[in-house]
Amino acid sequence: MVRVLVLGHIGAEVAGRPVEFGTSLHRAVMARLVCAQGHIVSTDRFIDDLWKGQPPPKALGALQVYVSNLRRVLEPERAPRAAARVLVSAPPGYRLALDTEDVDAWLFPKLVDAAAGLLARREPAGAFDTISEALSLWTGQAYAEFADQEWAVPEVGHLLELRAVAVEYRAEAGLALGRHAELVPELERHVAAHALRENAVRLLALSYYRAGRQGEALAVLRRTRALLADELGVDPGPALRSLEADILAQAPSLDLIIREPAPAPLVVPPDRPRPPSPGRMVGRTRELSRLTAAAEQAGDGFRVAWLGGEAGLGKSTLADALVGHLSSRRWRTVVGRCPETTGGVPPAWAWSEVLRDLAATTPPPPETAARLAPLLTDDAAPVGQFWLARAVGDYVDGVPGPLLIVLEDVHRADEETLQLLRHLAVRLAATPVLVLLTHRPGESSADLMATAAALAVQTVENLELSGLAPDEVARLLTERSGMEVDRATARKVSERTGGNPLFVSETARLLAIDGPSAVNVLPPGVRDLIRRRVAHLPGAVQVTLRNAAVLGREVDADVLIAMPGADEETVLDGLEAGVLAGLLEEPRPGRVRFAHVLVRETLYEDIPRLRRARMHRKVVTALETVRPGDVGALGHHALAAATTATAPAAAEYASRAAAQASALYAHRDAAAFLDGALSALDLAPDPSEALRLDLMCRLVSALAHAGEVERALDARAKALAVARRTADPKAVARAAVAFDAPVIWTIQPERRLDRDLVRAIEDAIPRETGEPRCLLLVTLCHAVEGHDAARVETASTEAVAIARDIGDPHLLCMALNARYWACQAPDRREELEGLGHELLRISSSAGLLGYQTLGHAALCMVALSRNDWAGARHHADQAAEHSTSGQLGHALGILAFLDALHLLLRGEFEQAEEAYTTLGKRMAESGASISSLMGAVGCFAVRLAAGRFDECVEAITPVWERIPQEVEELYARALVAAGRLEEARAVWPAALPRRDFSWVGMMAARSVTAIALADREAAGECYHQLLPVEGEMAGMSTASVTFGPVAHTLGDLAVFLGGSEAAAGHYARAVEVARQVGSPHWEKAARDALARL
């Protein structure tokens, strides 16, 4: 226990023993902190007060030394580098974290106020004891040798006045207890010191009278009358005049305590309010209530809450408040943060922080720990993505709950972070978990937006913060600056900052440093405020902070110390100064974190580019010494420092970092490292072509798995060019097969045949056997599907046979992916169904998430061909649930197209067209340019079904202009609908449509065109071709659009060909099919056609 004493000699008691603080400046530091009443004293205020405006050159360093010495005195048992608990660092300075009872100058007013209350309740005995205890705290002059310092004078005056009142309260209580005789000496001394205090004179005269000293009582009253007249020119007050008259009359009331006089009012306010805890949230009570309500809903199972806002609006502060609130209600709470730069931490770092925190108190079982190793340790061997996700789900499900998981800054999240989040949403559906996701809405990636869509069912709250209200701005200014702020100042700051809490806090710190005048010269933005605050710091501290900014948002002190030219004491002093200035925080021993990302960004961006590169080079040197296994950080800093001389080493470090990222399925991070490595090689005077090709092939793979299809194809073309320069057939073959991700939709740009790629593959196939040959055949199928059905058939058959012989489940899934293209025709639905089930069986047992998605997509198409809407929806949902981050956009696209298709079936045409239009735009924005054209095809189908024939050409034209060979039948159908028959005849293809997934829809369109153009031969051919699929909805197996029951088209063809009896059967079947899929408008159309016969 620590007690601090300033009501006399300045000192302390630690564990009941007196201790000395040291020199006069040590005592001044402690006295200044006591004088602040527990509020923060900024380092700038300390320096001004201690050295009276003339500080020495290293005043901040000296202050830090004094504080360090005082901490050793006050907490002698504290471990090195452990956080102080008494004299604490609190940006922008220090504060005493003691209770009122632990400081005599804080306890004294509290006791005086308590005694006043006892007197008012007619409890003189308690009042006497309480006030005696208060006066016993005084052993000399308050604040001793510092009583005349400018900073101490107001507080000393306050305490002396309160002490005078306390003496009179004690006399009041003593008289009520009949202790008048013993009070006389004390009151004589008191009146001698305060001759003009009339209450003191009254109490002394009454004590004289009751002690039988009537003459002395009258004498003191007359002396006071004369003194008041001489000094102030006034007469005594009513109380003294009444007492003098009663003494002369020897009034009986003077001898009896009939009623006690009311105590004189305190001339100072009662006990001052204790300061708030540093960092306490101001405002946001409504938002906290909404998040608390979301937590209550999580009691029924896994829920998600989104907390958005631009930089500085207080997302982390609100999240911390929720953590504190739920912790007090026995929730388990953990926080993970997504880093702002690639490198420095491994992929899925936010989950690593969460799991390591949980594992510290709830260790996972050994088997689960082994599977979690990539997230619990820094150098574990990779495990399969499926198995890693399952291990996380199994472990978290076993953690005692309810559980709050905060993931900060998910707008920076990598693929694996989001993949694990989506997996947990399904795995922990019945587990009481709330995941709070903070983000900046304007910086959301396509992956994050897709994840938000995937988590729509689990989302129970979506908050977006705005600025604080003016009264909240005023409170925040007062709390952060430690000074009262008038309404006009608060209003001006509110207008300038928009209520942004970070901006307001930075302004408050300037107020504490520069005073009220700072508001009149506010810089235009928060970065300028940060620059001004940094400029107040010593040069050595600024250097340390800039070095730290180069390391990243969170900094390992050992790395900073290990940088060439660094001095340990200088670095540690600089970090402490950064903490005091509120620029840094200390999340755990040995590490600091910039208080806000904008602080780090401002410091980093202000470093000239040339100097910045050299500083990154120093970081690499330090990491090689103290953190050689931190490949992510080494890759990041090596690339940032790359020069002609260091380029090969930088490329090697980046290559290793990319391998680590790929092992944890953070493919975008891997692609970034590989891109950087290739850029570094461009700096080298004689780069290795073999290394370049290796990096390029790995880049193709990383981009493909990340869903960046167009970039991956472009990178593959470049890799092929490099491979050909080597004249090595093996190199060419490797470049050709570099795109190794699962493929659900075509990857051919503009549906063009890449003849260069096909030629390279065909040249390589004869030379290869086994796995390399299988991979070439798989790639060939992806390249020629839609162009050469016979080659797809033979190549995929051989690929599957090779993969089965080898027995590698991954290779077999790739071969089945190739076979998928051969099973698209309507007469091969059973084979497609078998392929889908085999993909699910193999991928599930091998933990290959991407191929589970492919299997469900195939089964969704089969279900739609059978008009099994529920089955299709189930498989579409499963496809999204099991998709990798690279596939999620496609999987959610399937779900969204199904939703639009359902609207079309129900006849909700306006909503359907809006849905298709939105889908097209969304897919175009995500880079899926060809897939986005399906939105236009959907709009065409809607207008056709709604009878808006004159608008059909406009709808399909954008697709016709991009890929005319793919939509010739649809364009001709649109022209027919618009009555432009000759134009339709001119564009109508002579050949039948390609037998793939779109064949039924295209044949339905061809049938209508044949009837309109009176082509009996074409109509007859369409009739016979469509008969086997009479029970289908034309085009619906594409999971995107439909042109109505095939049976209705057959009925129209039969009527045209003169078969009315057959037409009746077809129309009746169309009624059944329409009813089966829930389409009233197509059911009515079929009934109307039947009635017309």
Residue pairs with C-beta under 8 A, 6 or more apart in sequence:
1 13
1 14
1 15
1 16
1 102
2 12
2 13
2 14
2 74
2 75
2 86
2 98
2 102
3 12
3 13
3 102
3 103
3 104
4 11
4 12
4 30
4 34
4 96
4 98
4 102
4 103
4 104
5 11
5 12
5 13
5 104
5 139
6 30
6 31
6 34
6 103
6 104
6 105
6 142
6 143
6 144
7 104
7 105
7 108
7 137
7 138
7 139
7 140
7 142
7 159
8 138
8 139
8 140
8 141
8 142
8 144
9 139
9 140
9 144
10 21
10 27
10 30
10 31
10 143
10 144
10 145
10 146
11 18
11 19
11 20
11 21
12 18
12 19
12 21
12 30
12 73
12 74
13 19
14 73
14 74
14 76
19 73
19 74
20 73
21 27
21 30
21 70
21 73
22 69
22 70
22 73
24 145
25 50
25 66
26 66
26 69
26 70
27 144
27 145
27 146
28 49
28 50
28 146
28 149
29 46
29 50
29 63
29 66
29 67
29 70
30 70
31 143
31 144
31 146
31 152
32 41
32 46
32 49
32 50
32 151
33 41
33 87
33 94
33 95
33 96
34 96
34 103
34 105
34 106
35 105
35 143
35 151
35 152
35 155
36 95
36 96
36 482
37 106
37 272
37 275
38 95
38 96
38 97
38 98
38 106
38 274
38 275
39 95
39 275
39 482
40 90
40 91
40 92
40 93
40 94
40 95
40 275
40 278
40 482
41 93
41 94
41 95
41 482
42 92
42 93
42 482
42 509
42 512
42 513
43 60
43 63
43 92
43 93
43 94
43 577
43 580
43 581
44 92
44 93
44 512
44 513
44 536
45 93
45 512
45 513
46 63
46 93
46 94
47 55
47 59
47 60
47 63
48 55
49 149
49 150
49 151
50 59
50 63
51 59
56 62
58 538
60 537
60 538
60 541
60 577
61 538
61 573
64 573
64 576
64 577
67 87
67 94
70 87
71 78
71 84
71 86
71 87
72 78
74 86
74 87
75 84
75 85
75 86
78 84
78 85
81 589
81 590
82 589
83 586
85 97
86 96
86 97
86 98
87 94
87 96
87 97
88 94
88 95
88 96
88 97
89 576
89 579
89 580
90 278
91 278
91 509
91 579
91 580
91 581
91 582
91 583
91 595
92 509
92 512
92 513
92 533
92 580
92 581
92 582
93 580
94 580
95 275
95 278
96 103
98 106
100 106
100 107
100 110
100 271
100 274
101 107
104 137
105 142
105 155
105 159
107 134
107 137
108 134
108 137
108 138
108 159
108 162
108 163
108 166
109 159
109 162
109 268
109 270
109 271
109 272
110 271
111 130
111 131
111 133
111 134
111 137
112 131
112 134
112 162
112 165
112 166
112 169
112 266
113 266
113 270
113 271
114 130
115 127
115 130
115 131
115 134
115 166
115 169
115 170
115 173
116 127
116 169
116 263
116 266
118 124
118 126
118 127
118 130
118 173
119 127
119 169
119 172
119 173
119 260
119 263
120 262
120 263
122 260
124 172
124 173
124 174
124 176
124 177
124 260
125 173
125 177
127 169
127 172
127 173
128 170
128 173
128 174
128 177
128 179
131 166
131 169
131 170
131 173
132 170
134 166
135 163
135 166
135 167
135 170
138 163
141 147
142 155
142 156
142 159
142 160
143 149
143 152
143 155
143 156
146 152
147 153
147 156
158 268
161 267
161 268
162 266
162 268
164 190
164 194
164 197
164 200
165 264
165 266
165 267
167 186
167 187
167 190
167 200
168 190
168 197
168 199
168 200
168 203
168 264
169 263
170 183
170 186
171 183
171 186
171 187
171 190
171 200
171 203
171 204
171 207
172 203
172 260
172 261
172 263
174 180
174 182
174 183
175 183
175 203
175 206
175 207
175 210
175 257
176 257
176 260
178 257
180 206
180 207
180 210
180 211
181 207
181 211
183 203
183 207
184 204
184 207
184 208
184 211
187 200
187 203
187 204
187 207
188 204
190 197
190 200
190 204
191 197
191 200
191 201
191 204
191 220
194 200
195 201
195 224
195 227
196 227
196 228
196 231
196 232
198 224
198 236
198 237
198 239
198 240
199 239
199 264
201 220
201 221
201 224
201 240
202 239
202 240
202 243
204 220
205 217
205 218
205 220
205 221
205 240
205 243
205 244
205 247
206 217
206 243
206 254
208 214
208 216
208 217
208 220
209 217
209 247
209 254
210 254
210 255
214 247
214 250
217 247
218 244
218 247
218 248
221 236
221 240
221 243
221 244
221 247
224 236
224 240
225 235
225 236
225 240
228 234
228 235
228 236
229 235
235 241
236 244
245 251
246 253
246 254
247 254
275 479
276 479
279 317
279 320
280 479
281 288
281 314
281 317
281 318
281 320
281 321
282 468
282 472
282 475
282 476
282 479
282 501
283 468
283 469
283 472
283 475
283 476
284 314
284 317
284 318
284 321
284 465
287 318
287 463
287 465
288 318
288 321
288 322
288 325
290 461
290 463
291 305
291 307
291 318
291 322
291 436
291 461
291 463
292 322
292 325
292 326
293 461
294 303
294 305
294 434
294 460
294 461
295 322
295 326
295 331
295 402
295 404
295 434
297 303
297 460
298 402
298 432
298 433
298 434
298 460
299 402
299 432
300 432
301 428
301 429
301 430
301 431
301 432
301 433
302 424
302 425
302 428
302 429
302 430
302 431
302 433
302 435
302 458
303 433
303 434
303 435
303 458
303 459
303 460
304 425
304 434
304 435
304 437
304 455
304 458
304 459
304 460
305 434
305 435
305 436
305 437
305 459
305 460
305 461
305 462
305 463
306 437
306 439
306 452
306 459
306 461
306 462
306 463
307 315
307 318
307 319
307 436
307 437
307 438
307 439
307 463
307 465
308 315
308 438
308 439
308 440
308 441
308 462
308 463
308 464
308 465
309 315
309 438
309 440
309 441
309 464
309 465
309 466
310 440
310 441
310 442
310 500
311 440
311 502
311 596
311 597
311 598
312 500
312 501
312 502
312 503
312 526
312 596
312 598
313 465
313 466
313 467
313 500
313 501
313 502
314 465
314 468
314 501
314 502
315 408
315 438
315 439
315 465
316 408
316 438
317 501
318 465
319 335
319 406
319 408
319 436
319 438
322 404
322 406
322 436
323 333
323 335
323 404
323 406
326 333
326 402
326 404
327 333
331 401
331 402
331 403
331 404
332 358
332 399
332 400
332 401
332 402
332 403
332 404
333 403
333 404
333 406
334 353
334 354
334 357
334 358
334 403
334 404
334 405
334 406
335 353
335 354
335 357
335 405
335 406
335 408
336 349
336 350
336 351
336 352
336 353
336 354
336 405
336 406
336 407
336 408
337 349
337 350
337 353
337 407
337 408
337 409
337 553
337 554
338 349
338 350
338 407
338 408
338 409
338 410
338 411
338 412
338 413
338 414
338 417
339 345
339 349
339 412
339 552
339 553
339 554
340 409
340 412
340 552
340 553
340 597
340 600
341 552
341 553
341 636
342 632
342 636
342 669
342 672
342 673
343 632
343 633
343 635
343 636
343 637
343 639
343 657
343 673
344 551
344 552
344 632
344 633
344 636
345 352
345 632
345 633
346 352
346 374
346 378
346 632
346 660
346 661
346 664
347 414
347 415
347 416
347 417
347 632
347 660
347 661
347 664
347 665
347 666
347 669
348 375
348 414
348 416
348 417
348 420
348 664
348 666
349 417
350 407
350 408
350 410
350 413
350 417
351 375
351 392
351 416
351 417
351 420
352 375
352 376
354 405
354 407
355 372
355 375
355 376
355 392
355 395
356 375
356 376
358 395
358 396
358 399
359 369
359 372
359 376
362 398
362 399
362 400
363 369
364 372
364 395
364 398
368 391
368 394
368 395
369 376
371 383
371 387
371 388
371 390
371 391
372 388
372 391
372 392
372 395
373 380
373 381
373 383
374 380
374 381
374 382
374 383
374 388
374 663
374 664
375 388
375 392
378 629
378 630
379 629
382 663
382 664
383 391
384 846
384 847
384 848
385 416
385 419
385 665
385 847
385 849
385 884
386 844
386 846
386 847
386 848
386 849
387 847
388 420
388 664
389 419
389 420
389 423
389 427
389 849
390 423
390 427
390 847
392 420
392 423
392 424
393 423
393 424
393 427
393 428
394 427
396 403
396 424
396 428
396 431
396 433
397 427
397 428
397 431
401 431
401 432
401 433
402 432
402 433
402 434
403 431
403 432
403 433
403 434
404 433
404 434
404 436
405 433
405 434
405 435
405 436
406 435
406 436
406 438
407 413
407 417
407 421
407 435
407 436
407 437
407 438
408 438
409 438
409 439
409 440
409 597
410 417
410 418
410 437
410 438
410 439
410 448
411 439
411 440
411 441
411 443
411 444
411 445
411 448
412 443
413 421
413 445
413 447
413 448
414 661
414 666
414 668
414 669
415 447
415 665
415 666
415 667
415 668
415 669
415 706
415 884
415 885
415 886
416 664
416 665
416 666
416 885
417 666
418 447
418 448
418 451
418 885
419 665
419 849
419 884
419 885
421 435
421 437
421 451
421 455
422 451
422 454
422 455
422 881
422 888
424 433
424 435
425 454
425 455
425 458
426 881
439 448
441 464
444 452
446 889
446 925
446 926
446 927
447 668
447 885
447 888
450 885
450 888
450 889
450 892
451 888
452 459
453 892
454 880
454 881
454 888
454 892
466 499
467 494
467 497
467 498
467 499
467 500
467 501
468 476
468 494
468 499
468 500
468 501
468 504
469 499
470 490
470 491
470 494
470 499
471 490
472 499
473 490
473 493
473 494
473 497
473 499
473 504
474 485
474 487
474 490
474 494
476 501
476 504
476 505
476 508
477 485
477 489
477 490
477 493
477 504
477 507
477 508
477 511
478 484
478 485
479 508
480 504
480 505
480 508
480 509
480 512
481 508
481 509
481 511
481 512
482 512
483 511
483 512
485 493
485 511
489 516
489 519
492 519
493 504
493 507
493 519
493 522
494 504
496 503
496 507
496 522
497 503
497 504
497 507
500 526
502 526
502 596
502 598
503 525
503 526
503 529
505 582
506 526
506 529
506 530
506 533
507 518
507 519
507 522
507 529
509 533
509 581
509 582
510 518
510 522
510 529
510 532
510 533
511 518
511 519
513 533
513 536
522 529
523 529
523 531
523 532
526 598
527 598
527 601
527 602
530 583
530 598
530 599
530 602
530 603
531 602
531 606
533 581
533 582
533 583
534 542
534 545
534 581
534 583
534 602
534 603
535 542
536 581
537 545
537 577
537 578
537 581
538 577
540 570
540 573
540 574
541 573
541 574
541 577
541 578
543 574
544 560
544 570
544 571
544 573
544 574
544 575
544 577
544 578
545 574
545 578
545 583
545 584
545 603
546 603
546 604
546 606
546 607
546 615
547 560
547 563
547 566
547 571
547 615
547 618
548 555
548 560
548 575
548 578
548 584
548 592
548 594
548 600
548 603
549 594
549 600
549 603
549 604
549 607
550 604
550 607
550 612
550 615
550 616
550 619
550 637
551 559
551 560
551 619
552 600
553 593
553 594
553 597
553 600
554 587
554 591
554 592
554 593
554 594
555 591
555 592
555 593
555 594
556 590
556 591
556 626
556 627
557 571
557 572
557 575
557 590
557 591
557 592
558 590
558 626
558 627
559 619
559 622
559 623
559 626
559 627
560 566
560 571
560 575
560 622
561 568
561 571
561 572
562 621
562 622
562 625
562 626
563 618
563 619
563 621
563 622
564 618
564 621
564 622
565 618
575 584
575 592
578 584
578 592
579 585
579 586
579 592
582 595
583 594
583 595
583 599
584 592
584 593
584 594
584 595
585 592
585 593
585 594
585 595
586 592
586 593
587 593
594 600
594 603
604 612
607 615
612 640
613 640
613 641
613 642
613 643
614 641
616 637
616 638
616 640
616 641
617 637
617 641
617 646
619 633
619 637
619 641
620 634
620 637
620 638
620 641
620 653
623 630
623 633
623 634
623 637
624 634
627 633
627 634
628 634
631 653
631 656
631 657
631 659
631 660
632 657
632 660
632 661
634 653
634 656
634 657
635 653
635 654
635 655
635 656
635 657
635 658
635 673
635 676
636 657
638 646
638 649
638 650
638 653
638 654
638 680
639 650
639 653
639 654
639 673
639 676
639 677
639 679
639 680
641 650
642 650
642 679
642 680
642 683
643 683
644 683
644 684
644 685
647 680
647 681
647 682
647 683
647 684
647 687
648 680
648 681
648 684
648 687
648 688
650 676
650 677
650 680
651 677
651 678
651 680
651 681
651 684
651 687
651 691
651 695
652 677
654 673
654 674
654 676
654 677
654 680
655 673
655 674
655 677
655 691
655 694
655 695
655 698
657 673
658 669
658 670
658 671
658 673
658 674
658 677
658 698
658 702
659 670
661 667
661 669
661 670
661 673
662 670
662 698
662 701
662 702
662 705
665 705
665 884
665 885
667 702
667 703
667 705
667 706
667 885
667 886
668 702
668 706
668 708
670 698
670 702
671 699
671 702
671 703
671 706
671 708
674 695
674 696
674 698
674 699
674 702
675 699
677 695
678 692
678 695
678 696
678 699
681 687
681 688
681 691
681 692
681 695
689 722
689 725
689 726
690 726
690 731
692 722
693 719
693 722
693 723
693 726
693 731
693 734
693 735
696 715
696 718
696 719
696 722
696 735
696 738
697 719
697 734
697 735
697 738
698 738
699 715
699 719
700 712
700 715
700 716
700 719
700 735
700 738
700 739
701 712
701 738
701 739
701 740
701 741
703 709
703 711
703 712
703 715
704 712
704 738
704 739
704 740
704 741
704 886
705 740
705 741
705 850
705 884
705 886
706 885
706 886
707 885
707 886
707 887
707 888
707 889
707 890
708 886
708 927
709 747
709 927
709 928
710 749
710 927
710 929
712 739
712 741
713 739
713 747
713 749
715 738
716 735
716 736
716 738
716 739
716 757
717 756
717 757
719 735
719 738
720 732
720 735
720 736
720 756
720 757
720 760
722 735
723 731
723 732
723 734
723 735
724 732
729 763
729 764
729 767
732 760
732 763
732 764
733 760
733 761
733 764
733 767
733 768
733 772
733 776
735 760
736 757
736 760
736 761
736 764
736 776
736 779
737 772
737 775
737 776
737 778
737 779
739 747
739 779
739 782
740 775
740 814
741 850
741 886
742 813
742 814
742 817
742 850
742 851
742 853
742 854
742 887
743 782
743 817
743 854
744 853
744 854
744 857
744 887
744 890
745 890
745 931
746 785
746 786
746 930
747 782
748 754
748 783
748 785
748 786
748 930
749 930
750 930
750 962
750 963
751 786
751 930
751 963
751 965
751 966
753 783
753 784
753 787
754 783
757 779
757 783
758 780
758 783
758 784
761 776
761 779
761 780
761 783
762 780
764 776
765 773
765 776
765 777
765 780
768 776
770 802
770 806
771 802
771 806
771 808
771 811
773 802
774 799
774 802
774 803
774 806
774 811
774 814
774 815
775 811
775 814
777 795
777 796
777 798
777 799
777 802
777 815
777 818
778 796
778 799
778 814
778 815
778 817
778 818
780 791
780 795
780 818
781 791
781 792
781 795
781 796
781 799
781 818
781 819
781 821
781 822
782 817
782 818
782 821
784 791
784 792
784 795
785 792
785 821
785 996
786 821
786 994
786 996
789 822
789 994
789 995
789 996
792 818
792 821
792 822
793 822
795 818
796 815
796 818
796 819
796 821
796 822
797 819
797 822
799 814
799 815
799 818
799 819
800 812
800 815
800 816
800 818
800 819
802 811
802 815
803 811
803 812
803 814
803 815
803 816
804 812
806 812
809 842
809 843
809 845
809 846
809 848
810 846
810 848
812 842
813 839
813 842
813 843
813 846
813 848
813 851
813 854
816 835
816 838
816 839
816 842
816 851
817 839
817 851
817 854
819 835
820 832
820 835
820 854
820 858
821 996
822 828
823 829
823 831
823 832
823 835
823 858
824 832
824 995
824 996
824 997
824 999
825 995
825 996
825 999
826 865
826 995
826 999
826 1000
826 1028
826 1029
826 1032
826 1037
827 995
827 1028
829 862
829 865
829 1037
832 858
832 861
832 862
833 858
833 859
833 862
835 855
835 858
836 855
836 856
836 857
836 858
836 859
836 862
837 855
837 859
838 855
839 851
839 852
839 854
839 855
839 858
840 852
840 855
840 856
840 859
842 848
842 851
843 849
843 850
843 851
843 852
843 854
843 855
844 852
849 882
849 883
849 884
850 883
850 884
850 886
850 887
852 878
852 879
852 882
853 879
853 880
853 882
853 883
853 884
853 887
853 890
853 891
856 875
856 876
856 878
856 879
856 882
857 875
857 876
857 879
857 891
857 894
857 1039
859 871
859 875
860 871
860 872
860 875
860 876
860 879
860 894
860 1039
861 997
861 1037
861 1038
861 1039
862 1037
863 869
863 871
863 872
863 874
863 875
864 872
864 1033
864 1036
864 1037
864 1038
864 1039
865 1029
865 1032
865 1036
865 1037
866 1031
866 1032
867 1031
867 1032
867 1033
867 1036
867 1073
867 1076
867 1077
869 902
869 1077
869 1078
872 898
872 1039
873 898
876 891
876 894
876 895
876 898
876 1039
877 895
879 891
879 894
880 888
880 891
880 892
880 894
880 895
883 890
883 891
889 923
889 926
889 928
890 928
890 931
893 919
893 923
893 928
893 931
894 1039
896 915
896 919
896 922
897 919
897 934
897 938
897 1039
897 1040
897 1041
898 1039
899 915
900 912
900 915
900 916
900 919
900 938
900 1040
901 938
901 1036
901 1039
901 1040
901 1041
901 1042
903 909
903 911
903 912
903 915
904 912
904 938
904 941
904 942
904 945
904 1041
904 1042
905 1033
905 1042
905 1077
905 1078
905 1079
905 1082
906 1078
906 1079
906 1080
907 945
907 1079
907 1080
907 1081
909 942
909 945
909 946
912 938
912 942
913 938
913 939
913 942
913 943
915 938
916 935
916 936
916 938
916 939
916 942
917 935
917 939
918 935
919 932
919 934
919 935
919 938
920 932
920 933
920 934
920 935
920 936
920 938
920 939
921 932
921 935
922 932
923 931
923 932
923 934
923 935
924 932
930 962
930 963
933 958
933 959
933 962
933 963
934 1040
934 1041
936 955
936 956
936 958
936 959
937 956
937 959
937 967
937 970
937 1040
937 1041
938 1040
938 1041
939 955
940 952
940 955
940 956
940 959
940 970
940 974
941 1035
941 1041
941 1042
941 1043
943 949
943 951
943 952
943 955
944 952
944 973
944 974
944 977
944 1043
945 1043
945 1044
945 1081
945 1082
949 977
949 978
949 979
950 977
950 978
952 973
952 974
952 977
952 978
953 971
953 974
953 975
953 977
953 978
953 980
955 974
956 967
956 970
956 971
956 974
957 971
959 966
959 967
959 970
959 971
960 967
960 970
960 971
964 971
968 987
968 988
968 989
969 988
969 989
969 993
969 1002
969 1003
969 1005
969 1006
969 1009
970 1002
970 1005
971 987
972 984
972 987
972 988
972 989
972 1005
972 1006
972 1009
973 984
973 1005
973 1006
973 1008
973 1009
975 981
975 983
975 984
975 987
976 984
976 1008
976 1009
976 1012
976 1013
981 1012
981 1013
984 1009
984 1012
984 1013
985 1013
988 1009
988 1013
992 1003
992 1006
992 1021
992 1025
993 999
993 1002
993 1003
993 1006
994 1002
997 1037
997 1038
998 1035
998 1038
1000 1026
1000 1029
1000 1032
1000 1034
1000 1035
1000 1037
1000 1046
1001 1034
1001 1035
1001 1038
1001 1041
1001 1042
1001 1043
1002 1035
1003 1022
1003 1025
1003 1026
1003 1034
1004 1026
1004 1034
1004 1035
1004 1043
1004 1044
1004 1046
1004 1049
1005 1043
1006 1018
1006 1022
1007 1019
1007 1022
1007 1023
1007 1026
1007 1049
1007 1052
1007 1053
1008 1049
1008 1052
1010 1016
1010 1018
1010 1019
1010 1022
1010 1053
1011 1019
1011 1052
1011 1053
1011 1056
1016 1056
1016 1057
1019 1053
1019 1056
1019 1057
1020 1053
1020 1057
1022 1049
1022 1053
1023 1050
1023 1053
1023 1054
1023 1057
1026 1046
1026 1049
1026 1050
1026 1053
1027 1050
1029 1046
1030 1046
1030 1047
1030 1050
1030 1066
1030 1069
1031 1046
1031 1047
1031 1069
1031 1073
1032 1045
1032 1046
1032 1073
1033 1042
1033 1044
1033 1045
1033 1046
1033 1073
1033 1077
1033 1079
1034 1042
1034 1043
1034 1044
1034 1045
1034 1046
1034 1049
1035 1041
1035 1042
1035 1043
1036 1042
1036 1077
1043 1049
1044 1070
1044 1074
1044 1079
1044 1082
1044 1085
1045 1069
1045 1070
1045 1073
1045 1074
1045 1082
1045 1086
1046 1073
1047 1066
1047 1067
1047 1069
1047 1070
1047 1072
1047 1073
1047 1086
1048 1066
1048 1067
1048 1070
1048 1082
1048 1085
1048 1086
1048 1089
1050 1063
1050 1066
1051 1063
1051 1064
1051 1066
1051 1067
1051 1070
1051 1086
1051 1089
1051 1090
1052 1063
1052 1089
1054 1060
1054 1062
1054 1063
1054 1066
1055 1063
1055 1093
1060 1093
1063 1089
1063 1093
1064 1090
1064 1093
1067 1086
1067 1087
1067 1089
1067 1090
1067 1093
1068 1086
1068 1090
1070 1082
1070 1085
1070 1086
1070 1089
1071 1083
1071 1086
1071 1087
1071 1090
1074 1080
1074 1082
1074 1083
1074 1085
1074 1086
1075 1083
